[in-house]
Amino acid sequence: MPENETARVKAQERFEEDIRSTLTIMQFGPRESRMGAWENLKAGLDSFRGKISKELARELGKIYMVEKDEGVAVFASRIVPLVVLWSELGTPVRLANNPPKVLSDWLWHDFRHPSHVLRVADPGRLRRDEDAVIEIARSLSRAEFPHTEFLCVDSRGFAPEMAQLERVVALCFVGRLSLFGRDAVHSWSGARPWHYRFAMESRPKDLKRGELHPQYHSLVRDGAKNDGEAVYRTEETNSRRIDYGLIRRHVVSSSGRSVVVVQIAGCSSLATRAVAHFAAYTLFFPGLNRKLIPTPPGIHAESHLEALIQVEAKTEGSEFGWSMQELRLLDLRVDNFRWNEDEFRWVPASRATINVTFPNVAARRSPFGRMSEIKIRIDDAPAGFRADSENHRLFLALCMAAAEQEDGVTLDDLGNNRQIWDDNSAKDAAYVTRRLRSIKRLRDLYAIDGCVCRMLSDIRLQIDKPTQPR
């Protein structure tokens, strides 16, 4: 055996021995020691470029799968693909039956395998959505995502077919699918209905660059009570633009193959960049509570995700690129769960129905003196309040106000309604928040966003005897 080859083999053996000596610590040591072992492994991988035996790679993968600490698991999830990359396995195995525990890792997990990130170039704007692609590329680094290719494609109609993808298991479309041609919309939109969609998919031919179109630059929520509700339209006032965008993740299957599809698209280029920033940056960093968004219960390889993002920016200087100033997550759903940002947890996405029945018109107009006669039922079951209790009056007032205000009810308005409170004095928003959260059995029916409470349920106000004399 040549001297250089002998040295390489010995170096590999020593490297594997060092790794194996830490396996027990990785499995059974205290948290700090487990984290330190994974950090040492990463440092070794950064300096070592030989092959690791597939047996050792599998052992490390199994240890990662049973790690219960969220912080250690997140760090390890970014090391395991490197381990497999330098092993005899050749490419990372798809962990379809063992999904990551953090939402960001699940969203981009399949891009550790052969995958494409696609954007469109056209004669009018060769750099279309380049800033958005840069946002994604900063997170999908070559070290952790060595099999991801970033491609710029022709806008005259690019719709990759299954037969053309060969080993590709994931695609990310940056921009609306219609930009990639009609066939792309047909092939890669997926069969499931979405909660949000663009009001107009294809750009009007006479729309000039920089101009806003009321339909093309807007999103609508399907299932709204009427056409005027839940429209998210790009607007410019006082040299500021407010824009909206979507993240979608679903699986398209054909001819016995499945491809993960991630769509990053905004009403305008501002929101496309904002959505990319959220998907590839915000999700990867802890929030104010120093935690990452976890995956919801039951998530799997075929799960679908949908997120609605709002962004605000100054229009001054936008011809050279947008400078985002405020980014908000308006809605985030995975399968049958919806993210409650205020309480940092997933709640069932299926909307309950709250039926509030007043005995007559007079009670509808002045309800607080007749609380014992007013019935509140949730999905045909009694709400369970003690008659004329403070919580009873608070929830009734919330339902009545929310039925009239699609955008939510301010906590200050509830606090200033003295008829709600036992001592007949106004309350601040913090007190109202505490009272609402104390009704634990109903907390999945609403979400508190700052100083606004939004109902996650359908509310029906009805009068038992509408013709009864007042």
C-alpha positions as CSV (number, residue, x, y, z in Angstrom):
1,M,0.0,0.0,0.0
2,P,1.5,3.4,-0.9
3,E,2.7,5.5,2.0
4,N,0.2,8.3,1.4
5,E,-2.7,5.8,1.3
6,T,-1.5,4.1,4.5
7,A,-1.4,7.5,6.2
8,R,-4.9,8.3,5.0
9,V,-6.3,5.0,6.2
10,K,-4.7,5.5,9.7
11,A,-6.0,9.0,9.9
12,Q,-9.5,7.7,9.1
13,E,-9.2,5.0,11.7
14,R,-8.1,7.5,14.4
15,F,-11.0,9.8,13.4
16,E,-13.5,7.0,13.7
17,E,-12.1,5.9,17.0
18,D,-12.4,9.5,18.4
19,I,-16.0,9.6,17.3
20,R,-16.8,6.2,18.7
21,S,-15.3,7.2,22.0
22,T,-18.0,9.9,22.3
23,L,-21.0,7.8,21.4
24,T,-21.9,6.9,24.9
25,I,-21.7,10.6,25.9
26,M,-23.9,11.5,23.0
27,Q,-26.6,9.0,24.2
28,F,-26.4,9.1,28.0
29,G,-24.4,12.2,29.0
30,P,-25.8,15.4,30.5
31,R,-27.1,18.0,28.1
32,E,-23.9,20.1,28.0
33,S,-21.8,17.0,27.3
34,R,-24.1,15.8,24.5
35,M,-24.0,19.2,22.9
36,G,-20.2,19.4,23.2
37,A,-19.8,16.0,21.6
38,W,-21.8,17.1,18.6
39,E,-19.8,20.3,18.4
40,N,-16.5,18.4,18.4
41,L,-17.9,16.1,15.7
42,K,-18.7,19.1,13.5
43,A,-15.2,20.5,14.1
44,G,-13.7,17.2,13.0
45,L,-15.9,17.0,9.9
46,D,-14.9,20.5,8.9
47,S,-11.2,19.5,8.9
48,F,-11.5,15.8,7.7
49,R,-12.4,15.0,4.1
50,G,-12.1,11.2,4.0
51,K,-14.9,8.6,4.2
52,I,-16.7,7.5,7.3
53,S,-18.0,4.0,7.5
54,K,-21.7,3.6,6.8
55,E,-22.1,1.7,10.1
56,L,-20.8,4.7,12.1
57,A,-22.9,7.0,10.1
58,R,-26.0,5.0,10.9
59,E,-25.1,4.8,14.6
60,L,-24.9,8.6,14.7
61,G,-28.2,8.9,12.9
62,K,-29.9,6.6,15.4
63,I,-28.5,8.7,18.3
64,Y,-29.9,11.9,16.7
65,M,-33.3,10.3,16.2
66,V,-33.8,9.5,19.9
67,E,-32.4,12.9,21.2
68,K,-35.1,14.5,23.3
69,D,-33.6,17.9,24.0
70,E,-34.8,20.4,21.4
71,G,-31.6,22.5,21.3
72,V,-29.3,19.4,21.0
73,A,-31.6,17.9,18.4
74,V,-31.7,21.0,16.3
75,F,-27.9,21.3,16.3
76,A,-27.5,17.5,15.6
77,S,-30.0,17.7,12.7
78,R,-27.5,20.0,10.9
79,I,-24.6,17.7,11.5
80,V,-26.1,14.3,10.5
81,P,-26.3,15.2,6.7
82,L,-22.5,16.0,6.8
83,V,-21.8,12.7,8.4
84,V,-23.7,10.9,5.7
85,L,-22.1,13.0,3.0
86,W,-18.7,11.8,4.0
87,S,-19.8,8.1,4.5
88,E,-20.1,5.3,2.1
89,L,-23.8,6.0,1.8
90,G,-23.1,8.6,-0.9
91,T,-26.1,10.9,-0.3
92,P,-28.2,11.5,2.8
93,V,-31.1,9.2,3.4
94,R,-34.6,10.7,3.5
95,L,-35.9,10.6,7.0
96,A,-39.5,10.3,5.9
97,N,-40.6,8.3,9.0
98,N,-38.6,10.5,11.5
99,P,-39.4,14.1,10.7
100,P,-37.3,16.9,12.4
101,K,-38.6,18.4,15.6
102,V,-38.3,22.0,14.5
103,L,-40.4,23.6,11.7
104,S,-37.5,25.2,9.8
105,D,-35.6,21.9,9.6
106,W,-38.7,20.1,8.4
107,L,-39.5,22.7,5.7
108,W,-36.0,22.5,4.1
109,H,-35.1,19.0,5.1
110,D,-35.5,17.5,1.6
111,F,-33.3,20.1,0.1
112,R,-30.3,18.3,1.7
113,H,-30.9,15.8,-1.2
114,P,-30.7,16.5,-5.0
115,S,-32.9,19.6,-5.3
116,H,-33.4,22.9,-7.3
117,V,-34.2,26.4,-6.3
118,L,-35.7,28.1,-9.4
119,R,-36.2,31.7,-10.4
120,V,-37.2,33.3,-13.6
121,A,-35.2,35.6,-15.9
122,D,-36.9,37.6,-18.5
123,P,-35.9,40.2,-21.1
124,G,-37.5,43.1,-19.1
125,R,-35.9,42.3,-15.8
126,L,-33.0,39.9,-15.8
127,R,-32.6,40.1,-12.0
128,R,-36.1,39.2,-11.1
129,D,-36.4,38.2,-7.4
130,E,-32.6,37.9,-7.1
131,D,-32.7,39.4,-3.6
132,A,-35.2,36.7,-2.5
133,V,-32.9,34.0,-3.9
134,I,-30.0,35.5,-1.9
135,E,-32.1,35.3,1.3
136,I,-32.6,31.6,0.6
137,A,-29.0,30.9,-0.4
138,R,-27.6,32.4,2.8
139,S,-29.4,29.7,4.8
140,L,-29.1,26.8,2.4
141,S,-25.3,26.8,2.6
142,R,-23.1,24.5,0.5
143,A,-21.8,22.8,3.6
144,E,-25.2,21.6,4.8
145,F,-27.1,21.5,1.5
146,P,-24.4,20.3,-1.0
147,H,-26.9,18.8,-3.4
148,T,-29.1,22.0,-3.9
149,E,-28.7,23.8,-7.2
150,F,-29.7,27.4,-7.8
151,L,-31.0,27.8,-11.3
152,C,-32.3,30.7,-13.4
153,V,-34.8,29.6,-16.0
154,D,-36.5,31.1,-19.1
155,S,-39.9,32.8,-18.5
156,R,-41.2,31.7,-21.9
157,G,-42.5,28.5,-20.3
158,F,-40.4,26.3,-18.0
159,A,-42.2,23.4,-16.4
160,P,-39.9,20.5,-15.4
161,E,-41.5,17.1,-15.7
162,M,-40.9,14.1,-13.5
163,A,-38.9,12.4,-16.3
164,Q,-36.6,15.4,-16.5
165,L,-35.9,15.6,-12.8
166,E,-34.1,12.2,-12.5
167,R,-32.8,12.1,-8.8
168,V,-34.3,15.5,-7.8
169,V,-36.5,15.2,-4.7
170,A,-37.4,18.8,-4.0
171,L,-38.1,22.0,-5.9
172,C,-38.4,25.6,-4.7
173,F,-40.1,28.1,-7.0
174,V,-39.2,31.7,-6.2
175,G,-42.1,33.8,-7.5
176,R,-45.6,32.9,-8.6
177,L,-45.9,29.6,-10.5
178,S,-47.5,31.5,-13.4
179,L,-44.1,33.2,-14.0
180,F,-42.7,29.8,-15.0
181,G,-45.5,29.2,-17.6
182,R,-49.0,27.7,-17.6
183,D,-47.7,24.1,-17.5
184,A,-45.9,24.9,-14.2
185,V,-49.2,26.0,-12.7
186,H,-50.9,22.9,-13.9
187,S,-48.1,20.5,-12.9
188,W,-46.8,21.8,-9.6
189,S,-49.7,23.6,-7.8
190,G,-50.9,20.4,-6.1
191,A,-54.4,19.0,-5.9
192,R,-55.3,20.3,-2.4
193,P,-57.3,23.5,-1.9
194,W,-55.4,26.4,-0.3
195,H,-56.7,28.9,2.2
196,Y,-55.1,31.8,0.4
197,R,-54.6,32.4,-3.3
198,F,-53.6,35.2,-5.7
199,A,-56.7,37.1,-6.9
200,M,-55.2,37.1,-10.5
201,E,-52.5,34.6,-11.3
202,S,-51.2,36.0,-14.7
203,R,-49.8,39.5,-15.0
204,P,-51.9,41.8,-17.3
205,K,-50.1,42.5,-20.5
206,D,-50.5,46.3,-20.4
207,L,-49.3,46.6,-16.7
208,K,-46.2,48.6,-16.6
209,R,-43.3,47.9,-14.3
210,G,-43.7,49.6,-10.9
211,E,-47.5,50.0,-11.3
212,L,-49.9,48.3,-9.0
213,H,-53.0,46.4,-10.2
214,P,-55.9,45.9,-7.8
215,Q,-56.4,42.3,-8.7
216,Y,-52.9,41.1,-9.7
217,H,-51.3,42.6,-6.6
218,S,-53.7,41.1,-4.1
219,L,-54.4,37.8,-2.2
220,V,-57.8,36.5,-1.2
221,R,-58.8,34.1,1.5
222,D,-61.1,31.4,0.2
223,G,-64.2,30.8,2.3
224,A,-64.7,34.4,3.2
225,K,-68.3,35.4,3.9
226,N,-68.4,37.8,1.0
227,D,-66.1,39.0,-1.8
228,G,-65.2,42.2,0.1
229,E,-63.7,40.3,3.1
230,A,-60.2,39.0,3.7
231,V,-58.6,40.7,0.7
232,Y,-54.9,41.4,1.2
233,R,-54.0,44.0,-1.4
234,T,-50.7,45.7,-2.0
235,E,-51.0,49.4,-1.2
236,E,-48.8,52.5,-1.3
237,T,-49.5,55.5,0.9
238,N,-47.2,58.3,2.1
239,S,-44.2,56.8,0.4
240,R,-44.7,53.4,2.1
241,R,-45.7,50.1,0.6
242,I,-47.6,47.3,2.5
243,D,-47.4,44.0,0.7
244,Y,-48.4,40.4,1.2
245,G,-46.9,37.0,0.3
246,L,-47.3,33.2,0.6
247,I,-45.2,30.2,1.6
248,R,-46.5,26.9,0.5
249,R,-45.1,23.4,0.9
250,H,-46.7,20.3,-0.5
251,V,-45.9,17.1,-2.3
252,V,-46.6,16.3,-5.9
253,S,-46.7,12.6,-7.0
254,S,-46.7,11.2,-10.5
255,S,-45.6,7.9,-12.1
256,G,-44.6,6.4,-8.8
257,R,-42.4,9.4,-7.8
258,S,-42.9,12.2,-5.2
259,V,-41.3,15.6,-5.3
260,V,-41.5,18.2,-2.4
261,V,-42.6,21.6,-3.8
262,V,-41.9,24.8,-1.9
263,Q,-43.4,28.0,-3.3
264,I,-42.1,31.4,-2.2
265,A,-44.2,34.2,-3.8
266,G,-45.5,37.7,-3.1
267,C,-47.9,40.1,-4.6
268,S,-44.9,42.2,-5.6
269,S,-41.2,41.7,-5.4
270,L,-41.2,43.3,-1.9
271,A,-43.3,40.5,-0.5
272,T,-41.4,37.8,-2.4
273,R,-38.2,38.9,-0.7
274,A,-40.0,39.1,2.7
275,V,-41.4,35.6,2.4
276,A,-38.0,34.3,1.4
277,H,-36.5,36.1,4.4
278,F,-39.1,34.5,6.7
279,A,-38.7,31.0,5.3
280,A,-34.9,31.0,5.2
281,Y,-34.0,33.3,8.1
282,T,-36.7,34.1,10.6
283,L,-37.7,30.4,11.0
284,F,-34.1,29.5,11.8
285,F,-33.7,31.8,14.8
286,P,-35.4,31.8,18.2
287,G,-38.1,34.4,18.9
288,L,-38.4,36.6,21.9
289,N,-39.0,33.6,24.1
290,R,-35.7,32.1,22.8
291,K,-37.4,29.2,21.2
292,L,-37.7,27.9,17.6
293,I,-41.2,27.1,16.2
294,P,-41.6,23.3,16.8
295,T,-43.3,21.0,14.3
296,P,-47.0,20.2,15.1
297,P,-48.2,16.8,16.3
298,G,-48.3,14.2,13.6
299,I,-46.2,16.0,11.0
300,H,-44.8,13.7,8.3
301,A,-43.1,13.8,4.9
302,E,-46.4,14.3,3.0
303,S,-47.6,17.2,5.2
304,H,-48.5,20.6,3.7
305,L,-47.7,24.0,5.0
306,E,-49.2,27.4,4.2
307,A,-48.1,30.8,5.6
308,L,-49.4,34.4,5.0
309,I,-46.8,37.2,5.5
310,Q,-47.2,41.0,5.6
311,V,-44.3,43.4,5.1
312,E,-43.9,47.1,5.1
313,A,-41.1,49.2,3.5
314,K,-40.3,52.7,2.2
315,T,-40.8,53.2,-1.5
316,E,-37.9,55.6,-1.7
317,G,-34.9,53.9,-3.3
318,S,-36.8,50.8,-4.0
319,E,-35.6,50.7,-7.6
320,F,-32.2,49.6,-6.1
321,G,-33.8,47.0,-3.8
322,W,-36.3,46.9,-1.0
323,S,-35.3,47.7,2.6
324,M,-37.8,45.8,4.7
325,Q,-38.8,47.6,7.9
326,E,-41.6,45.5,9.4
327,L,-42.5,41.8,8.8
328,R,-45.5,40.1,10.3
329,L,-46.7,36.5,10.3
330,L,-50.5,36.7,9.8
331,D,-51.2,33.0,9.5
332,L,-49.3,29.7,9.6
333,R,-50.9,26.3,9.0
334,V,-49.6,22.8,8.8
335,D,-52.1,20.1,8.0
336,N,-55.0,20.5,10.4
337,F,-53.1,22.7,12.8
338,R,-52.7,26.5,13.0
339,W,-49.9,28.3,14.8
340,N,-50.9,30.5,17.8
341,E,-48.0,33.0,18.0
342,D,-49.3,34.6,21.1
343,E,-49.2,31.4,23.1
344,F,-46.4,29.8,21.1
345,R,-48.2,26.6,20.3
346,W,-50.2,24.8,17.6
347,V,-54.0,24.6,17.9
348,P,-56.5,22.7,15.8
349,A,-57.1,24.6,12.5
350,S,-60.7,23.4,12.1
351,R,-63.0,26.3,13.0
352,A,-65.5,25.8,15.7
353,T,-68.9,27.4,15.5
354,I,-70.1,29.6,18.4
355,N,-73.9,30.0,18.5
356,V,-75.1,32.9,20.7
357,T,-78.9,32.8,21.1
358,F,-80.8,35.8,22.6
359,P,-84.4,35.3,23.8
360,N,-85.6,38.4,21.9
361,V,-84.6,41.6,20.3
362,A,-84.5,43.5,23.6
363,A,-81.9,41.1,25.0
364,R,-79.8,41.4,21.9
365,R,-79.7,45.2,22.3
366,S,-79.1,45.1,26.1
367,P,-77.7,41.7,27.0
368,F,-76.0,42.2,30.3
369,G,-79.1,42.4,32.3
370,R,-80.4,39.1,31.0
371,M,-77.4,36.9,31.0
372,S,-79.2,33.9,32.4
373,E,-81.5,33.9,29.3
374,I,-78.7,34.0,26.7
375,K,-77.4,30.7,25.5
376,I,-73.8,30.2,24.2
377,R,-73.1,26.9,22.6
378,I,-69.9,25.7,20.9
379,D,-70.3,23.1,18.2
380,D,-73.7,22.4,19.7
381,A,-72.4,21.9,23.2
382,P,-72.9,24.3,26.1
383,A,-70.0,26.7,26.7
384,G,-70.2,25.9,30.4
385,F,-70.1,29.4,32.0
386,R,-71.6,30.1,35.4
387,A,-74.6,32.4,34.6
388,D,-73.7,36.1,34.8
389,S,-70.1,35.5,35.8
390,E,-67.4,37.9,34.8
391,N,-66.0,35.4,32.3
392,H,-69.5,34.8,30.9
393,R,-70.0,38.5,30.3
394,L,-66.5,38.9,28.8
395,F,-66.9,36.1,26.4
396,L,-70.3,37.3,25.3
397,A,-69.0,40.8,24.7
398,L,-66.0,39.4,22.7
399,C,-68.3,37.3,20.5
400,M,-70.7,40.2,19.9
401,A,-67.9,42.5,18.9
402,A,-66.0,40.0,16.8
403,A,-69.2,39.2,14.8
404,E,-69.2,42.8,13.6
405,Q,-65.4,43.3,13.3
406,E,-63.5,41.0,10.9
407,D,-60.2,42.5,11.8
408,G,-60.5,41.6,15.5
409,V,-61.5,43.3,18.8
410,T,-59.1,45.6,20.7
411,L,-58.5,44.6,24.3
412,D,-58.9,48.2,25.3
413,D,-62.5,48.2,24.0
414,L,-63.2,45.2,26.1
415,G,-61.5,46.7,29.1
416,N,-63.5,49.9,28.8
417,N,-66.8,48.1,28.7
418,R,-67.6,48.5,32.4
419,Q,-70.7,46.3,32.2
420,I,-68.4,43.3,31.8
421,W,-66.5,43.7,35.1
422,D,-67.8,42.8,38.6
423,D,-66.6,46.1,40.1
424,N,-67.9,48.2,37.2
425,S,-64.5,49.8,36.6
426,A,-62.4,49.9,33.4
427,K,-59.6,47.5,33.0
428,D,-56.3,47.7,31.0
429,A,-55.3,45.3,28.2
430,A,-53.1,43.2,30.4
431,Y,-56.0,42.4,32.8
432,V,-58.3,41.5,29.8
433,T,-55.6,39.2,28.5
434,R,-55.3,37.4,31.8
435,R,-59.0,37.0,32.1
436,L,-59.3,35.5,28.6
437,R,-56.5,33.1,29.1
438,S,-58.0,32.0,32.4
439,I,-60.8,30.4,30.3
440,K,-58.5,27.5,29.3
441,R,-61.1,25.3,27.8
442,L,-61.9,28.0,25.2
443,R,-58.4,29.3,24.4
444,D,-58.3,27.5,21.0
445,L,-61.2,29.6,19.8
446,Y,-59.2,32.9,19.7
447,A,-55.7,34.3,19.3
448,I,-54.3,37.5,20.9
449,D,-52.0,39.4,18.7
450,G,-50.6,42.4,20.6
451,C,-53.6,44.4,21.7
452,V,-56.1,42.8,19.4
453,C,-58.0,39.6,19.9
454,R,-59.0,37.7,16.8
455,M,-61.5,34.9,16.8
456,L,-60.5,31.6,15.2
457,S,-64.1,30.4,15.1
458,D,-67.3,31.2,13.2
459,I,-69.8,33.2,15.3
460,R,-73.5,33.2,14.8
461,L,-75.8,35.6,16.6
462,Q,-79.4,34.7,16.5
463,I,-82.7,35.6,18.2
464,D,-85.0,32.9,19.5
465,K,-88.2,34.9,19.1
466,P,-87.5,37.8,16.8
467,T,-91.2,38.8,16.6
468,Q,-91.8,38.9,20.4
469,P,-92.8,42.3,21.6
470,R,-90.0,44.5,23.0
